Amino acid sequence: MSDKKPLIRVLCSIDTANLDKKVKLSPIGESIRGLDGRTFDVDGAMLLASLNTNGLELPLTVDHGWSAKYGADAAAWFNEFELREDGIYAKMELNDLGQELIESKKYKYLSPEYLMQYDSSVVEELVGMGLVNQPNLLNESLNHQKKEPTDMAMTDEEKAKQQALEDENKQLKQQQQTLTDEMNQMKKDQLIQKVENAIAKGELLPAKKEFALGLEENALNSFLEMEAKNKVISKNSIDPERDGNDSIDSDDEIYSQLGL
């Protein structure tokens, strides 16, 4: 392997004296070699077109988002992408976090995050940048967003395990739905029994059974309670001279109190 091939280390160091200028995000060309020995084929025109099509700024995350302290918080954002003879450049806008980490020299290097086909050296997209101290020394640095192999590449054993997990998950969902249905039916049966008990005690007219069963539990309890009181009142105030309108007025009062 020739030493003249582009080395990713060239683009990594951040020059704090030139933060107002565009920085290099990625080299372009074939067989770009990283410090870990891997090579990458980067089509500059395709990469730039992808960045412009997405229309999104690229984030700069600490340790590629794996930092226990900073997580996926952005330390800077990249925009105004530009293709030059030796690579992709962009304007870097540091926020307070990035300013503090870089100026205090807690972090010093940039490391690109490529999206690639599985087991391929062809770079399809530049999806982000990492603020690191060991550029391109860990597998997670340059291309931790590799596309996974398709189902066709799975072994029979892996497919069987995946199917078993899916079947188990489906079974658990069915069991949960069955329990929910049983609980709902039990609650419904209890309400029916409560209404039938009220009718048996003479506290509710049979003609009002369907109406009562259509009420929610709290409303039903209030309705049965008022019906029982109404029965006592009606029993103690029967007047053969009246035409029965008292019962209707009493029902209207009950419905009004229930908000019906």
Number of C-alpha atoms within 10 A of each C-alpha: 7 6 7 8 13 20 17 23 16 10 19 24 17 17 13 12 8 9 13 11 12 18 23 24 25 27 25 23 16 15 17 20 21 17 14 11 12 13 19 24 18 23 17 21 14 13 19 18 14 15 19 15 9 9 10 12 18 19 22 28 25 27 24 25 17 13 13 9 9 14 13 16 15 22 22 22 20 21 18 12 21 19 18 13 9 13 20 21 21 20 18 23 17 17 12 10 14 20 15 14 15 18 12 10 13 10 19 19 19 30 29 25 24 23 19 21 15 13 10 12 16 18 21 16 18 22 18 20 27 25 28 22 18 17 24 23 14 12 10 14 22 25 20 14 15 17 13 11 11 8 9 8 10 11 10 10 9 12 14 12 12 12 12 12 12 12 12 12 12 12 12 12 11 12 12 12 12 12 11 12 12 12 12 12 12 12 13 15 12 13 20 16 12 17 23 17 13 19 18 12 10 13 20 23 14 15 9 11 15 11 10 21 16 11 13 11 15 8 14 19 16 14 19 19 14 21 20 18 13 18 17 12 13 14 10 9 10 11 11 7 6 8 8 11 9 14 14 10 10 17 15 13 14 18 12 10 12 13 8 8
